[in-house]
């Protein structure tokens, strides 16, 4: 998600980062003092819920075009 090209791949960038951060928050609960994890999620931490959730992800793939993936959380 930190690669700049990811913004081109994920059409709804904000939604995708919310999904990723919510999963990271769930993982972080097992080791809340891990400095690498804390630094990774420090900026977007307040804007996402905890836990995985089901979502429809809209991708703009450079070779196959638009794709929709259903992610079950």
N, C-alpha and C positions, 0 to 999 in steps of 0.2 A: 504494500500500500504506500510505501514511501517513494517508490519509483515515480518520477514525473509522468511517465507514459501511462500510468494507471488512470490519470484524470481523463485521458482519451478513451480508455477501455470502458470505464464505468460511466454510463450516461448520467445516472443520479449519484454523483460523487458524494454529496453530503449524506444521503441515505446509506451508501456503502460504508462510509467511515463510521457512521453511527452503529451499524451492524458489527463491524470489526471491533470497535472499542467496547461495545457491550460484552462481547465474548472475552476480550482481554480483561475486563473488570471482573468477570466471573473467575477467570484463571488467577488473577492477582489476589483474590481472597485467600488462596492457599499459601501465599508467601507475600504478605503486604509490605515487607521491608526490602524486597529485591530491588536494588537501585536501577538496574537496567530496565526492568518492567515499569517501574515508577516514572522513569524519564521518558519512556516510549509513549505512555498514555497521559502524561502530565497536562498537555495542552487541551486535548479533546475530552478529558475525563468528565467534566461537569455536564456535558451535553448528551450523554447516552445512558440508557438504563443498564442494569446488570442482567446478564444471562443471554443465552442464544435465543433467537426467535425466528420464526418462519418469515420468509420474505421473497418477493419476486425481484430478481436482479436483472436490470437491462444493460446489456453489453453492446459495445460497438467494436466488433472484432475487425482488425485490419484486413484479414483475408476472406472471412465468411460473412461479414456484414453484421447487421443487427441480430441479436440473440436475446432471448428471455430465459432465465433459469429460475426455477423454484427451489429455494433453499429451505429445508425443514429444520427447525431449531428445537 
